[in-house]
């Protein structure tokens, strides 16, 4: 199915977020997995008296005002706290006038005058001085003063957020994430400012970790079901076809329906036989033998080897092979087009959409009647939010191969998403009718049922969506992804946590290399408050990631869960659980 193919970018993450109930505000920032319906109307934590600050407002200025009793009194008749408040008020005036050094002197005086037992007032003075240091870009001093404020008032939102911003400037992203996580929980995830910072830091941490981990990772062959699903997305691909009679030795030519036994020295033909036997681990080495010997199937061996490099997540090794095939003067045009499709998909995974588009366009130029080009370019256009162009490509694919159920199902899905996001009810219904037509004409296309089920879930037609997933399982009982989607449906539809987890566990049982299942299980465990188990699930998914971009996303999820464990330990703060 499309959502489980390794080289094509997966279906958008909105699916998981929508089904579990995650707020759809900021992509990765939403990994805190807050159930918005539970937080509407809730408070944002303890606040200092008189701050008057809305949770969505900018936190720039100092705070606090003199008590009415202190106004107009002579300095020598004031209590120590009154004198401290007066010094603070003077500092606020300097701050508003942009005289930050003078403001700092006044706040320092206020701190010195304030009785140590007046922790709330002291924390405000430290926070105000931190605000002045922030204007001078003295980040270490900001962190120091905010830490003093938080020590006295652990749920002090302004001080926590100001420290988070300073820590980010100091590139201390781990502690920054912990602070901004605490802020997000205290504010019930309603403040765009703190959510944006969380999102930014999570992405930075994810990219940093993924870059190192992915470079040094052990390549891992995905499950046989995954590999077969990937190759099924190509209908005009020479290397994925069974051994042809001309490729078999003479005595095998009449053995219809039987696997050929290749005894000649061609590494490529041996690799093809291993493909038929699903003995995938030996394919790269046999292709290498063909390439090194300069055999007559060198171009095919390069493309097959590159494909399996991509499948194990080794794009660095795949690209030179793809480049060679594309630049071969005498290579079969089908091989070149297929290499361009795969290199274009690889570029998209690497977030290089311009290079990706160039490759797909080149493939269309050299092999104008290749349905795979239009099918895969259509998927690229969906990811680039160019739905009209995507539909045009799917239409071209369907003209060239009318029996392409996959292209027809994905065209319906593209039209549905366009209508759904545009809130066009009549077009939504037209797309839903289109799904009905696809599953009627192609009753054995599991992808059609799966995509229809996702659309039905959007429309809250849960019972029918469940039936569609059952049809998928009937057609493809070993497709782990379907069990994950069906499990998520139970959570949204029936709030049946046990059944949902059982189905996702079944997915892992079917395919122990299903990173989507581990990721989803981790997501649910976060919502249940089982953060240690969530981290374990995310780490398993990280080890199975097929691209650096996917690994960065998973690290972001894992780091968000870890930050919540640290915030729980430090401040006793936890978001609500399922």
SULTA-V454898 format. One record per helix or strand of 3 or more residues. SS is the DSSP state (hx for helix, st for strand). FROM is the first residue (numbers start at 0). TO is the last residue. If there is no record, write none. Layout:
BEGIN
ss->SS from->FROM to->TO
ss->SS from->FROM to->TO
END
This chain:
BEGIN
ss->hx from->1 to->3
ss->hx from->13 to->19
ss->hx from->26 to->31
ss->hx from->35 to->38
ss->hx from->67 to->69
ss->hx from->74 to->76
ss->hx from->79 to->95
ss->hx from->99 to->112
ss->hx from->118 to->134
ss->hx from->138 to->151
ss->hx from->156 to->168
ss->hx from->172 to->185
ss->hx from->191 to->215
ss->hx from->223 to->230
ss->hx from->237 to->239
ss->hx from->244 to->246
ss->hx from->249 to->251
ss->hx from->266 to->275
ss->hx from->279 to->292
ss->hx from->297 to->310
ss->hx from->314 to->326
ss->hx from->332 to->348
ss->hx from->352 to->365
ss->hx from->370 to->382
ss->hx from->386 to->399
ss->hx from->404 to->420
ss->hx from->424 to->440
ss->hx from->445 to->457
ss->hx from->461 to->474
ss->hx from->479 to->493
ss->hx from->496 to->509
ss->hx from->514 to->527
ss->hx from->530 to->543
ss->hx from->547 to->570
END
